[in-house]
Amino acid sequence: MRVLVTGGAGFIGSNLVDRLLRDGCDVCVLDSFDDFYSEAEKRANLESATRSDRFRCVAGDVRDDELLRRICREFQPDAIVHLAARAGVRPSIETPALYADVNVRGTANLLAAAAELEPRPKFVFASSSSVYGNRDDAPFRETDPVDRPVSPYAATKVACELLAHSFHHLHNLPVVGLRFFTAYGPRNRPDLAVAKFAGLIERGLPVPIFGDGSTRRDYTYIDDVVDGIVRAIQHCSNFRIYNIGNAHPVQLLDMVQMLGAALGVEPRLERRPEQPGDVRQTFADIDRAHRELGYDPQTTLAEGLARYAAWRREQSRLAR
């Protein structure tokens, strides 16, 4: 199978690329290597992939529709996994137009390129748990309304889901959207809570706790996320949305204490006011994904944090 992965140098993307190569796929990555975080870090994410003769990487932007069409014509993917996006809730509040441009226009461009191919490739794309908005009722189900996003980032993900459905309807493109719930693990983006807090704890600096620390997140280990993506590729035949979470939300304060235990350091806490755009909880109902994809996350938060801490220690050793 030939798989095009946009955003393939990122956290989720690079882990997916490694899995696809292990599974015997030919993989083409498209990544802009933008300045959201270090290009060197993203290049390092692909280091093992570059050793494979079934791997190629193209530097480019999903807003470049001619480039997308050329890659699709030349590579002729059997499946496209679209992970490229401007990420993060809080940065989207500062630059909403940029988020709309990259996330929505970029997705429209890629859908259009995919719709020109014969036969139609399977199209799997990253949505987000943020589409559910700030809700008290849980768990979140795919049938719940998603018309009240509380950040521009979340709004772009809702828009991408609607765009994807229109391309499925108009062009018979098989599409699966995956609503990811707080992925973490090796290669975690440095701006995400687990990675950011780990760095602070290791340096003995205070960890900022916004609000009273009772917010809950459905932390999902990267191997389980990647397994969900692979299963979505395998089962992509119509139009479907799936939650990809762990279905066991954990309070922020508990996560920080567990992370400190995994790192072997007692975390120092610094209380701060709640931040705009944050939601009180995320909690995935994964019944549909389990029933239709066979998705069954295996990693508890304690296990995942222990693996992540071990990976950080190994990275530190290699950097010496």
C-alpha positions as CSV (number, residue, x, y, z in Angstrom):
1,M,0.0,0.0,0.0
2,R,1.2,3.5,-0.8
3,V,0.3,6.1,1.9
4,L,0.8,9.8,1.7
5,V,1.1,11.4,5.1
6,T,0.8,15.2,5.5
7,G,2.4,16.6,8.6
8,G,4.4,13.4,8.7
9,A,7.4,14.9,10.5
10,G,5.3,15.9,13.5
11,F,4.5,14.0,16.7
12,I,1.7,11.8,15.5
13,G,2.8,11.8,11.9
14,S,6.3,10.5,12.5
15,N,5.1,7.7,14.8
16,L,2.6,6.7,12.2
17,V,5.2,6.7,9.4
18,D,7.4,4.3,11.4
19,R,4.4,2.0,11.9
20,L,3.5,2.1,8.2
21,L,7.0,1.3,7.2
22,R,7.1,-1.6,9.6
23,D,3.9,-2.8,8.1
24,G,5.5,-2.9,4.6
25,C,3.9,0.3,3.2
26,D,5.5,2.8,0.8
27,V,5.3,6.2,2.5
28,C,5.5,9.7,1.2
29,V,5.6,12.5,3.7
30,L,4.7,16.1,3.0
31,D,5.6,18.5,5.7
32,S,6.2,22.3,5.7
33,F,8.7,22.1,8.6
34,D,7.1,25.4,9.8
35,D,8.4,27.4,12.8
36,F,5.7,26.3,15.3
37,Y,8.6,24.3,16.9
38,S,12.1,23.4,15.9
39,E,12.7,22.0,12.3
40,A,15.7,20.1,13.7
41,E,13.3,18.3,16.1
42,K,11.0,17.4,13.2
43,R,13.9,16.2,11.1
44,A,15.0,14.0,14.0
45,N,11.6,12.5,14.2
46,L,12.1,11.1,10.7
47,E,15.6,9.8,11.2
48,S,14.7,6.1,11.4
49,A,12.3,6.5,8.4
50,T,15.0,7.9,6.2
51,R,16.9,4.6,6.4
52,S,14.1,2.9,4.4
53,D,14.1,2.8,0.6
54,R,10.3,2.8,0.8
55,F,10.3,6.3,2.3
56,R,10.4,9.7,0.7
57,C,9.9,13.2,2.1
58,V,8.8,16.4,0.3
59,A,9.1,19.8,2.0
60,G,6.0,21.8,1.1
61,D,2.8,23.5,2.2
62,V,-0.7,22.0,2.0
63,R,-1.9,25.5,0.8
64,D,0.1,24.8,-2.4
65,D,-2.6,23.1,-4.5
66,E,-0.3,22.6,-7.5
67,L,2.2,20.8,-5.4
68,L,-0.5,18.6,-3.9
69,R,-1.8,17.6,-7.3
70,R,1.7,16.8,-8.5
71,I,2.5,14.6,-5.5
72,C,-0.8,12.8,-5.9
73,R,-0.3,12.2,-9.6
74,E,3.3,11.0,-9.2
75,F,2.9,8.9,-6.0
76,Q,-0.6,7.6,-6.7
77,P,-1.4,7.0,-3.1
78,D,-3.8,4.2,-2.1
79,A,-4.5,6.2,1.1
80,I,-3.9,9.7,2.3
81,V,-3.6,10.5,6.0
82,H,-4.0,14.2,6.5
83,L,-2.4,15.4,9.7
84,A,-0.9,18.7,8.6
85,A,-2.4,21.7,10.5
86,R,-1.7,24.7,12.6
87,A,-2.1,23.1,16.0
88,G,-3.0,24.4,19.5
89,V,-6.0,26.1,21.0
90,R,-4.3,29.2,22.5
91,P,-2.2,30.2,19.5
92,S,-5.3,30.0,17.4
93,I,-6.8,32.8,19.5
94,E,-3.9,35.1,18.5
95,T,-3.8,34.2,14.8
96,P,-7.2,33.0,13.8
97,A,-6.9,33.9,10.1
98,L,-3.6,31.9,9.8
99,Y,-5.4,28.8,11.4
100,A,-8.3,29.1,9.0
101,D,-5.9,29.5,6.0
102,V,-3.7,26.5,6.8
103,N,-6.3,24.1,8.3
104,V,-9.4,24.8,6.2
105,R,-7.8,25.9,2.8
106,G,-5.1,23.2,3.1
107,T,-7.7,20.5,3.8
108,A,-9.8,21.7,0.8
109,N,-6.8,21.6,-1.4
110,L,-5.9,18.1,-0.4
111,L,-9.5,16.8,-0.8
112,A,-9.6,18.3,-4.3
113,A,-6.3,16.6,-5.2
114,A,-7.6,13.3,-3.9
115,A,-10.9,13.6,-5.7
116,E,-9.0,13.8,-9.1
117,L,-7.4,10.4,-8.6
118,E,-8.7,7.1,-10.1
119,P,-9.3,5.0,-8.2
120,R,-10.2,7.2,-5.3
121,P,-7.7,6.9,-2.4
122,K,-8.9,6.4,1.1
123,F,-8.8,9.7,2.9
124,V,-8.2,9.7,6.7
125,F,-7.9,13.1,8.4
126,A,-7.2,14.5,11.9
127,S,-10.0,16.2,13.7
128,S,-10.0,16.9,17.4
129,S,-11.8,16.4,20.6
130,S,-12.0,20.3,20.8
131,V,-14.9,20.2,18.3
132,Y,-17.2,19.1,21.2
133,G,-16.7,22.5,22.9
134,N,-17.0,23.2,26.7
135,R,-19.4,20.6,28.0
136,D,-20.5,19.2,31.3
137,D,-22.1,16.1,30.0
138,A,-19.8,13.2,29.1
139,P,-18.6,11.0,27.6
140,F,-18.5,12.7,24.2
141,R,-20.1,10.7,21.4
142,E,-19.7,11.2,17.6
143,T,-23.5,11.9,17.3
144,D,-23.3,14.8,19.7
145,P,-23.7,18.3,18.2
146,V,-20.4,20.1,17.5
147,D,-21.8,23.6,16.6
148,R,-20.4,25.4,19.6
149,P,-16.6,25.4,19.3
150,V,-14.8,27.7,21.9
151,S,-11.6,28.4,19.9
152,P,-10.7,29.2,16.3
153,Y,-8.7,25.9,16.2
154,A,-11.8,23.9,17.1
155,A,-13.8,25.8,14.6
156,T,-11.4,25.0,11.8
157,K,-11.7,21.3,12.7
158,V,-15.4,21.4,12.5
159,A,-15.1,23.1,9.1
160,C,-12.8,20.4,7.9
161,E,-15.3,17.7,8.9
162,L,-18.0,19.4,6.9
163,L,-15.7,19.9,3.9
164,A,-14.7,16.2,4.0
165,H,-18.3,15.2,4.0
166,S,-19.1,17.3,1.0
167,F,-16.2,15.7,-1.0
168,H,-17.4,12.3,0.0
169,H,-20.9,13.2,-1.2
170,L,-19.8,14.9,-4.5
171,H,-16.9,12.7,-5.5
172,N,-17.5,9.4,-3.8
173,L,-14.3,9.9,-1.8
174,P,-14.1,7.4,1.1
175,V,-13.4,9.5,4.2
176,V,-12.7,8.9,7.9
177,G,-12.3,11.7,10.4
178,L,-10.6,11.0,13.6
179,R,-11.2,13.1,16.7
180,F,-8.0,12.7,18.7
181,F,-8.1,13.1,22.5
182,T,-4.9,14.5,24.1
183,A,-2.3,12.4,22.5
184,Y,1.0,12.0,24.4
185,G,4.2,9.9,24.3
186,P,7.6,9.9,22.6
187,R,8.2,12.9,20.2
188,N,5.4,14.8,22.0
189,R,5.1,18.4,20.7
190,P,7.0,20.6,23.1
191,D,3.9,22.9,23.6
192,L,1.7,20.1,24.8
193,A,1.1,19.7,28.5
194,V,2.8,16.4,29.1
195,A,6.0,17.5,27.3
196,K,6.0,21.1,28.7
197,F,5.4,19.9,32.3
198,A,8.0,17.2,32.0
199,G,10.7,19.8,31.0
200,L,9.7,22.0,33.9
201,I,9.7,19.2,36.4
202,E,13.1,18.0,35.3
203,R,14.6,21.5,35.7
204,G,13.0,21.9,39.1
205,L,10.7,24.8,37.9
206,P,7.1,25.3,38.9
207,V,4.4,23.7,36.8
208,P,1.6,26.2,36.0
209,I,-1.9,24.9,37.1
210,F,-4.6,26.9,35.4
211,G,-7.7,27.1,37.5
212,D,-8.2,24.7,40.4
213,G,-6.6,21.7,38.6
214,S,-9.8,19.7,38.4
215,T,-10.0,19.9,34.6
216,R,-10.0,16.4,33.1
217,R,-8.3,15.2,29.9
218,D,-8.6,11.8,28.1
219,Y,-4.9,11.2,27.7
220,T,-4.2,8.8,24.9
221,Y,-0.8,7.1,24.4
222,I,0.7,7.5,20.9
223,D,0.9,3.8,20.1
224,D,-2.9,3.6,20.7
225,V,-3.5,6.7,18.5
226,V,-1.4,5.2,15.7
227,D,-3.2,1.9,16.0
228,G,-6.5,3.8,15.6
229,I,-5.2,5.5,12.4
230,V,-4.1,2.3,10.9
231,R,-7.4,0.6,11.6
232,A,-9.2,3.6,10.1
233,I,-7.2,3.2,6.9
234,Q,-8.1,-0.4,6.8
235,H,-11.8,0.2,7.2
236,C,-12.2,3.5,5.3
237,S,-14.9,2.9,2.7
238,N,-17.7,5.4,3.2
239,F,-17.9,8.5,5.4
240,R,-17.4,8.1,9.1
241,I,-16.2,10.0,12.2
242,Y,-14.5,8.2,15.1
243,N,-13.3,9.2,18.6
244,I,-9.8,8.1,19.2
245,G,-9.3,8.3,22.9
246,N,-8.5,6.3,26.0
247,A,-12.0,6.6,27.6
248,H,-10.4,7.2,31.0
249,P,-10.2,10.9,31.8
250,V,-7.7,12.0,34.5
251,Q,-7.7,15.3,36.4
252,L,-4.8,17.7,35.7
253,L,-3.4,17.6,39.2
254,D,-3.4,13.8,39.2
255,M,-1.6,13.7,35.8
256,V,1.1,16.1,37.1
257,Q,1.7,14.0,40.1
258,M,1.9,10.8,38.0
259,L,4.3,12.5,35.6
260,G,6.5,13.6,38.5
261,A,6.5,10.0,39.8
262,A,7.5,8.7,36.4
263,L,10.4,11.2,36.2
264,G,11.4,10.6,39.8
265,V,10.9,14.2,40.8
266,E,8.3,15.8,43.1
267,P,6.6,18.5,41.0
268,R,6.3,22.1,42.2
269,L,3.0,23.7,41.4
270,E,2.1,27.3,40.6
271,R,-1.5,28.3,40.6
272,R,-2.7,30.5,37.8
273,P,-6.1,31.8,36.5
274,E,-8.1,29.8,33.9
275,Q,-7.2,30.4,30.3
276,P,-9.6,31.4,27.5
277,G,-10.3,28.6,25.0
278,D,-9.7,25.8,27.6
279,V,-12.5,23.3,28.2
280,R,-13.3,21.7,31.5
281,Q,-13.1,18.1,30.3
282,T,-12.6,15.7,27.4
283,F,-13.9,12.2,27.6
284,A,-14.2,9.9,24.6
285,D,-16.9,7.4,24.1
286,I,-15.0,4.9,21.9
287,D,-17.9,2.4,21.4
288,R,-18.2,3.2,17.7
289,A,-14.5,2.8,17.1
290,H,-14.3,-0.4,19.1
291,R,-17.3,-1.9,17.3
292,E,-16.5,-0.8,13.7
293,L,-12.7,-0.6,13.8
294,G,-11.7,-3.0,16.5
295,Y,-10.0,-0.1,18.3
296,D,-9.0,-1.1,21.8
297,P,-6.5,1.2,23.6
298,Q,-4.1,-0.8,25.7
299,T,-2.0,1.8,27.6
300,T,-3.0,3.2,31.0
301,L,-1.8,6.8,31.8
302,A,0.7,5.4,34.4
303,E,2.2,3.0,31.8
304,G,2.3,5.6,29.1
305,L,4.0,8.2,31.3
306,A,6.6,5.7,32.4
307,R,7.4,4.9,28.8
308,Y,7.6,8.6,27.9
309,A,9.9,9.3,30.9
310,A,12.1,6.4,29.8
311,W,12.2,7.9,26.3
312,R,13.2,11.3,27.6
313,R,16.0,9.8,29.6
314,E,17.3,8.0,26.5
315,Q,17.1,11.2,24.5
316,S,19.1,13.0,27.2
317,R,21.7,10.2,27.2
318,L,22.1,10.3,23.4
319,A,22.5,14.1,23.4
320,R,25.4,14.1,25.8
